[in-house]
Amino acid sequence: MDLKEFVKQLSEEERRSLLLYAVSKGCTSRDLNLSPSYLYLLKKGQRRITDTVMEKILKYLTVYDFFEWARSSVWLERRPDAAEVRGSNPRGPTTLLDLSCYILSYY
C-alpha cells in the first residue's frame, strides 16, 4: 500500500482531525502551499480536504507525530466491518501493530 492508497481510505473526519493536529504542531499554510484563507476554510470544515492536501499534511508530520495522533484519535479504536473481516474492502490498519508496520515500511 502506498501513500496515495492510504490517503484515499481516510474519512473526512480523520482528514480534518489530522489537519488540526498538524496545525497544532506548527504547520502553516505556507508549509502546505495553501493560502491562509483556504487553510481557514479547511479547518472550519467549509471545504473538503483533498488527497493532495492530505499527502502534504502527512509529509509534514514526523512518524512520532503520526503515532501520537493515531493513539489519541478514534482511528485505532474503530472496529473492522464485516467486509474487512471477510478479507475484502480493506479500509486501513485497525491495530497499532498494523499501523506501525505500515509506517515503518516507508523508512
C-alpha positions as CSV (number, residue, x, y, z in Angstrom):
1,M,0.0,0.0,0.0
2,D,1.5,3.3,-1.0
3,L,0.7,6.8,0.4
4,K,-2.0,7.6,-2.2
5,E,-3.9,4.4,-1.4
6,F,-3.6,5.2,2.3
7,V,-4.9,8.7,1.9
8,K,-7.9,7.6,-0.1
9,Q,-9.0,5.4,2.8
10,L,-9.2,8.3,5.3
11,S,-12.6,9.6,6.1
12,E,-13.3,13.4,6.1
13,E,-13.4,13.3,9.9
14,E,-10.0,11.7,10.0
15,R,-8.6,14.1,7.5
16,R,-9.9,17.1,9.5
17,S,-8.5,15.6,12.7
18,L,-5.1,15.2,11.1
19,L,-5.2,18.7,9.7
20,L,-6.0,20.2,13.1
21,Y,-3.3,18.1,14.7
22,A,-0.7,19.3,12.1
23,V,-1.7,22.9,12.7
24,S,-1.3,22.4,16.4
25,K,2.2,21.1,15.7
26,G,3.1,24.4,13.9
27,C,2.1,23.6,10.3
28,T,1.3,26.7,8.4
29,S,-0.5,27.5,5.1
30,R,3.0,28.1,3.6
31,D,4.1,24.6,4.7
32,L,1.2,23.2,2.8
33,N,1.5,25.6,-0.2
34,L,-2.0,27.0,0.5
35,S,-3.4,30.4,1.0
36,P,-4.2,31.4,4.6
37,S,-7.9,31.9,3.8
38,Y,-8.1,28.4,2.2
39,L,-6.5,26.8,5.2
40,Y,-9.1,28.6,7.4
41,L,-11.9,27.1,5.3
42,L,-10.4,23.6,5.6
43,K,-10.1,24.0,9.4
44,K,-13.7,25.1,9.7
45,G,-15.0,22.3,7.5
46,Q,-16.3,24.6,4.8
47,R,-14.1,22.9,2.2
48,R,-13.3,19.2,1.6
49,I,-9.7,18.2,2.3
50,T,-8.4,16.8,-1.0
51,D,-6.0,13.9,-1.3
52,T,-3.2,16.2,-2.4
53,V,-3.6,18.4,0.7
54,M,-3.7,15.3,2.8
55,E,-0.5,14.0,1.3
56,K,1.2,17.3,2.1
57,I,0.0,17.1,5.7
58,L,1.3,13.6,6.1
59,K,4.6,14.5,4.7
60,Y,4.8,17.4,7.1
61,L,4.3,15.2,10.2
62,T,7.0,13.1,11.6
63,V,6.4,9.4,12.3
64,Y,6.3,10.2,16.0
65,D,3.7,12.9,15.4
66,F,1.6,10.5,13.4
67,F,1.7,7.8,16.1
68,E,0.8,10.4,18.7
69,W,-2.2,11.5,16.6
70,A,-3.2,7.9,16.0
71,R,-3.1,7.0,19.7
72,S,-5.2,10.0,20.7
73,S,-7.8,9.6,17.9
74,V,-10.7,7.3,17.4
75,W,-8.9,5.9,14.3
76,L,-7.3,3.0,16.1
77,E,-10.3,2.2,18.2
78,R,-12.5,1.6,15.1
79,R,-13.8,-1.9,14.7
80,P,-13.4,-3.7,11.3
81,D,-16.7,-4.0,9.5
82,A,-18.0,-7.4,8.1
83,A,-16.4,-6.9,4.7
84,E,-12.9,-6.4,6.3
85,V,-13.3,-9.5,8.4
86,R,-14.0,-11.5,5.2
87,G,-10.9,-10.0,3.7
88,S,-12.4,-7.7,1.1
89,N,-12.7,-3.9,1.1
90,P,-9.8,-3.2,3.4
91,R,-10.0,0.3,4.9
92,G,-6.7,0.6,6.6
93,P,-4.8,-0.7,9.7
94,T,-7.0,-1.5,12.6
95,T,-4.4,-2.2,15.2
96,L,-1.3,-0.3,16.4
97,L,0.9,-3.2,15.1
98,D,-0.6,-3.0,11.6
99,L,-0.1,0.8,11.7
100,S,3.5,0.6,12.8
101,C,4.4,-2.0,10.1
102,Y,2.7,0.3,7.6
103,I,4.5,3.4,8.7
104,L,7.9,1.7,9.1
105,S,7.7,0.3,5.5
106,Y,8.4,3.9,4.3
107,Y,11.6,4.2,6.2
